[in-house]
Amino acid sequence: MDEEPQPWTPEEVFVERVRALRRQRGWTLEEMGKQFEAAGYGAGSKQAMTQLEGSGVKRLTLNQVHAAAIAFGVTPIALLATEDPAMPIEITSGTTVQLGQYIEWWRGERTLIGDPRSEAHLIISTPRWLHGVIAETRTEREMTELHLETMRTQVFKLETENLALLKIVADQAAALAGRDR
């Protein structure tokens, strides 16, 4: 029987993403430390970076996420997300959600309480200036879904027409084969 994966904390995801990005860029711990310090992370010594990658961070601050994102030239959410949207993330000691939900929550696309699809719930729980952004994002998503559905319908129609044509060709071939006998 498959065991449920253990939930990661945002701090664990952050450390893993920092490690992966540092390696991807070919930075040494010293180089990463200089980049972090220049971006306002705080102590950027090799020792601090070794500790960050080794034992991780116990309490992650937004300042640390922002500074690391600036240093790597990525968005803050890129440091808090992995490749698996179904991965469980323990965001507080009593709340574990799937990573995909966590990212949508950070982007302001959903809440973690109430009906996450409720427009009224999102409007009540988000700052007024985000209302347009949420509506625009939802509209773009709905348009993409509509476009995909239209494409699926067209493909199905073409497949159906092709099957009908193949049947006609097969019937004609059978009729010709019957005449040749």
C-alpha positions in Angstrom: 0.0 0.0 0.0 1.4 3.4 -0.9 2.1 5.7 2.0 1.0 9.3 1.9 4.0 11.6 1.3 5.1 13.5 4.4 4.2 17.2 4.1 7.0 19.6 3.6 7.1 23.0 5.4 7.5 26.2 3.3 11.0 26.4 4.9 12.0 23.0 3.6 10.7 23.8 0.1 12.6 27.1 0.2 15.9 25.5 1.2 15.5 22.8 -1.5 14.7 25.5 -4.2 17.7 27.6 -3.0 20.0 24.6 -3.2 18.7 23.7 -6.7 18.9 27.2 -8.1 22.5 27.7 -6.7 23.6 24.5 -8.4 21.8 25.4 -11.6 23.6 28.7 -11.7 27.0 27.1 -10.8 27.4 29.4 -7.8 29.6 28.5 -4.9 28.3 29.1 -1.4 30.5 32.2 -1.3 29.0 33.6 -4.6 25.5 32.9 -3.4 26.3 34.6 -0.1 27.5 37.7 -1.9 24.3 37.8 -4.1 22.1 37.3 -1.0 23.8 40.0 1.0 23.6 42.4 -1.9 19.9 41.7 -2.2 19.4 42.4 1.6 19.2 38.8 2.9 21.4 39.6 5.8 24.5 37.7 6.7 25.8 36.3 3.4 28.9 34.5 4.7 29.9 31.1 3.5 29.1 29.8 7.0 25.6 31.3 6.9 25.0 29.8 3.4 26.3 26.4 4.5 23.9 26.5 7.5 21.0 27.6 5.2 21.6 24.6 2.9 22.6 22.2 5.7 20.2 22.6 8.5 17.8 25.0 6.8 15.9 27.9 8.3 13.7 27.5 11.3 11.6 30.5 10.7 11.4 31.9 7.2 10.6 35.6 6.8 9.2 37.4 3.8 12.3 39.5 3.8 14.4 36.3 3.3 12.1 35.1 0.5 12.1 38.5 -1.2 15.9 38.9 -1.0 16.6 35.3 -2.2 14.2 35.9 -5.1 16.0 39.1 -6.0 19.4 37.4 -5.8 18.3 34.6 -8.1 16.2 36.8 -10.4 13.1 34.7 -9.9 9.6 35.4 -8.4 9.1 34.8 -4.7 6.6 32.0 -5.4 9.3 30.2 -7.4 11.2 29.7 -4.1 8.1 28.3 -2.4 7.0 25.8 -5.0 8.2 22.4 -6.3 7.4 20.6 -9.5 4.6 18.5 -7.9 1.4 20.4 -7.4 -0.1 17.5 -5.4 2.7 17.6 -2.9 1.4 18.3 0.7 2.7 21.5 2.3 2.2 22.1 6.0 1.7 25.8 6.1 0.9 26.0 9.8 1.0 23.3 12.5 -2.7 22.6 11.9 -3.1 23.3 8.2 -1.7 21.1 5.4 -2.7 21.7 1.8 -1.6 20.5 -1.6 1.1 22.7 -3.2 -1.1 23.7 -6.1 -3.7 25.1 -3.6 -0.8 26.8 -1.6 0.4 28.6 -4.8 -3.2 29.6 -5.8 -3.6 31.0 -2.2 -0.3 33.0 -2.5 -1.4 34.4 -5.9 -4.7 35.5 -4.4 -6.7 33.1 -6.6 -8.3 31.2 -3.8 -8.8 31.1 0.0 -8.1 28.1 2.2 -11.4 28.4 4.1 -14.9 28.6 2.7 -15.7 27.8 -0.9 -12.5 28.6 -2.8 -14.4 29.0 -6.1 -16.8 31.6 -4.6 -16.3 35.0 -6.2 -17.9 36.7 -3.2 -15.6 34.9 -0.8 -12.5 36.0 -2.8 -13.7 39.6 -3.1 -14.4 39.8 0.7 -11.0 38.2 1.6 -8.7 40.2 -0.7 -7.6 43.8 -0.9 -9.8 45.9 -3.2 -6.9 46.6 -5.7 -6.6 42.8 -6.4 -10.2 42.4 -7.4 -9.5 43.5 -11.0 -6.4 41.2 -11.1 -8.4 38.2 -9.9 -11.2 38.9 -12.4 -8.7 39.3 -15.3 -6.9 36.1 -14.3 -10.1 34.2 -14.1 -11.3 35.6 -17.4 -8.0 34.6 -19.1 -8.3 31.1 -17.5 -11.9 30.8 -18.6 -11.0 31.9 -22.2 -8.2 29.3 -22.3 -10.6 26.6 -21.1 -13.2 27.7 -23.6 -10.5 27.7 -26.4 -9.4 24.2 -25.3 -13.0 22.9 -25.3 -13.6 24.4 -28.7 -10.5 22.7 -30.0 -11.6 19.4 -28.5 -15.0 19.7 -30.1 -13.4 20.4 -33.5 -11.0 17.5 -33.2 -13.9 15.2 -32.2 -15.9 16.5 -35.2 -12.9 15.9 -37.6 -12.3 12.4 -36.1 -16.0 11.6 -36.6 -16.0 12.9 -40.2 -12.8 10.9 -40.9 -14.4 7.7 -39.5 -17.4 8.3 -41.8 -15.2 8.8 -44.8 -13.2 5.7 -43.9 -16.4 3.7 -43.7 -17.5 5.0 -47.1 -14.2 4.0 -48.6 -14.3 0.6 -47.0 -17.8 0.0 -48.3 -16.8 1.1 -51.8 -13.8 -1.2 -51.7 -15.9 -4.1 -50.5 -18.4 -3.4 -53.3 -15.6 -3.3 -55.9 -14.2 -6.5 -54.5 -17.6 -8.2 -54.7 -18.0 -7.1 -58.4 -14.6 -8.5 -59.3 -15.6 -12.0 -58.2 
